Amino acid sequence: MTYGYIRVSTDKQTVENQRYEITEVCKKEGISIDDWIEETISGTVEPQNRELGNLLKIVQKDDLIICSELSRLGRSLFMIMSILNQLMEKGAKVWTIKDNYKLGDDIQSKVLAFAFGLSAEIERKLISQRTKEALERKKREGVSLGRPRGACGKHCKLDGAEFAVSFMIFAGTSVNRMAKLYGTHRNTVKRFIEKHKLDSSENMEMVRNLG
């Protein structure tokens, strides 16, 4: 089965642009869409509360899901990574038009799936840790949770993602794509890679052995 997935956030937006993009790619690839899934809902809503959730339940090995870009699946890195990991575990294929991702049953996709799942797990733990620390500070000092909008954190946004970024480098993912996935600037990704020597031959050998 081949599914075309389309999501817009409000009823003021149109699904036609996304449908056109997907249809044009299918024409070039000689693929026909068996079923369209269209919904008007915010990407912040959990998948199980969207039509996407139903698709994740029924999708099977070798099924193909085509969407315009990764952001159609969700609005946060954690959500997108979790969805992709679920699909990779089922053996389903995912194509995105604008991001030009073609994830399927090959070594690159398996490496990326590992990175996606690891990234989601790391972010989940970091969110949990930050929440607990904020609550403890609030109880102890009476300060508000979080930090003012626009304030800079002490640590890099990518801290904790060393393994995931390493696997993405090994899989040939570009710096621009990594920056988009993590919602940061490409220079931040480059500095992070250089700082931790993630593209070194030693680190790539370690990733190759794990894969």
WOCOR-V949358 format. One record per run of one state. SS is the DSSP state (2 for helix, 1 for strand, 0 for the rest). FROM is the first residue (numbers start at 1). TO is the last residue. If there is no record, write none. Layout:
ss->[SS | SS]
from->[FROM | FROM]
to->[TO | TO]
This chain:
ss->[0 | 1 | 0 | 2 | 0 | 1 | 0 | 2 | 0 | 2 | 0 | 1 | 0 | 2 | 0 | 2 | 0 | 1 | 0 | 1 | 0 | 2 | 0 | 2 | 0 | 2 | 0 | 2 | 0 | 2 | 0]
from->[1 | 2 | 9 | 16 | 30 | 35 | 41 | 47 | 50 | 51 | 59 | 64 | 68 | 70 | 73 | 77 | 91 | 93 | 97 | 101 | 104 | 107 | 142 | 162 | 171 | 175 | 183 | 186 | 197 | 201 | 211]
to->[1 | 8 | 15 | 29 | 34 | 40 | 46 | 49 | 50 | 58 | 63 | 67 | 69 | 72 | 76 | 90 | 92 | 96 | 100 | 103 | 106 | 141 | 161 | 170 | 174 | 182 | 185 | 196 | 200 | 210 | 211]
